[in-house]
Amino acid sequence: MLGCVALKLSRNGDDNLCMINTELEQLQDNIDWQRVLRAYQQKLIDAKAKNPENSGWIERLKNIAEVEQSELSSIHGKLIALGFLKFELSDRETGVQYQLTSAGQRAINSLAEPQTNAA
């Protein structure tokens, strides 16, 4: 039986109402996926500290501590497929940019919280 984690809609209404538990379980089971999401989260925090009006788009991270560089492309693809990251093609100078989605942010936050069994 698939359950879902209740999620709030974002202001622009483009997020799903719930996230299937299997998506969270996949993320929980893959520490490298978590490292990639947390790296983008930290980059965004740093960018917002420098410029509060930052759009949230981050240049592709090519090196992430403890993640094999050869695995980054497939991890990015999986996180996009799961709806935790989104991407845009920018200009020739910048290239591909990524943004942590609201679902990705909530997934990271849910991993930090102790899991409880609902009755």
C-alpha positions in Angstrom: 0.0 0.0 0.0 1.4 3.4 -1.0 1.0 6.2 1.4 1.9 9.8 1.0 3.3 12.6 3.0 1.1 15.6 3.2 2.7 18.7 1.7 1.7 22.3 1.5 1.3 23.8 -2.0 3.7 26.5 -2.9 2.4 30.0 -3.7 2.6 29.3 -7.4 0.7 26.1 -7.0 3.1 23.9 -9.1 3.9 21.3 -6.5 2.1 18.1 -5.9 -0.2 17.7 -2.9 1.7 14.7 -1.6 4.9 12.9 -2.1 4.7 9.1 -2.4 6.6 7.4 0.4 8.6 5.4 -2.0 10.3 8.6 -3.3 11.3 9.5 0.2 12.5 5.9 0.8 14.6 6.0 -2.3 16.2 9.3 -1.1 16.7 7.9 2.4 18.4 4.8 1.0 20.8 6.8 -1.3 23.2 8.9 0.8 24.8 10.3 -2.4 21.5 11.7 -3.5 21.1 13.4 -0.2 24.6 14.9 -0.4 23.8 16.3 -3.8 20.5 17.9 -2.6 22.1 19.3 0.5 25.0 20.7 -1.6 22.5 22.6 -3.7 20.6 23.7 -0.6 23.9 25.1 0.9 24.8 26.8 -2.3 21.4 28.5 -2.4 21.8 29.6 1.3 25.2 31.0 0.4 23.9 32.8 -2.7 21.0 34.3 -0.8 23.3 35.6 1.9 25.3 37.4 -0.7 22.2 38.6 -2.7 18.8 38.2 -1.1 17.1 38.6 -4.5 18.9 35.6 -5.9 16.6 33.6 -8.2 17.5 30.3 -6.7 19.2 29.0 -9.8 22.6 27.5 -9.2 25.3 26.6 -11.7 25.7 22.8 -12.0 27.9 21.5 -9.1 30.7 19.5 -10.7 32.3 18.4 -7.4 30.5 17.3 -4.3 32.3 16.0 -1.3 32.1 12.2 -0.9 30.2 11.8 -4.2 32.0 10.1 -7.2 32.2 12.7 -10.0 31.4 9.9 -12.5 28.0 9.4 -10.7 26.9 13.0 -10.7 25.1 13.0 -14.0 23.0 10.0 -13.2 22.2 11.4 -9.7 21.2 14.7 -11.2 18.9 12.8 -13.6 17.3 10.7 -10.9 16.7 13.8 -8.7 15.1 15.6 -11.6 12.9 12.6 -12.4 11.8 12.4 -8.8 10.9 16.1 -8.8 13.6 17.1 -6.2 15.6 19.2 -8.6 14.7 21.1 -11.8 17.0 22.5 -14.4 17.2 25.2 -17.1 19.5 25.8 -20.0 21.0 29.2 -19.6 23.3 31.0 -21.9 26.5 29.6 -23.4 28.6 31.1 -20.6 26.6 29.7 -17.7 25.3 26.5 -19.2 22.9 24.3 -17.2 21.5 25.7 -13.9 19.7 23.7 -11.2 17.2 24.7 -8.6 16.1 22.7 -5.5 12.3 22.3 -5.8 9.9 22.8 -2.9 9.5 19.0 -2.9 13.3 18.6 -2.7 13.5 21.0 0.2 10.7 19.3 2.0 12.3 15.9 1.4 15.6 17.1 2.9 13.7 18.5 5.9 11.8 15.3 6.4 15.0 13.3 6.4 16.3 15.5 9.2 13.2 14.9 11.3 12.7 11.7 13.3 10.3 9.3 11.6 7.2 8.4 13.5 4.6 5.8 12.7 1.1 7.1 12.1 -1.7 5.2 13.8 
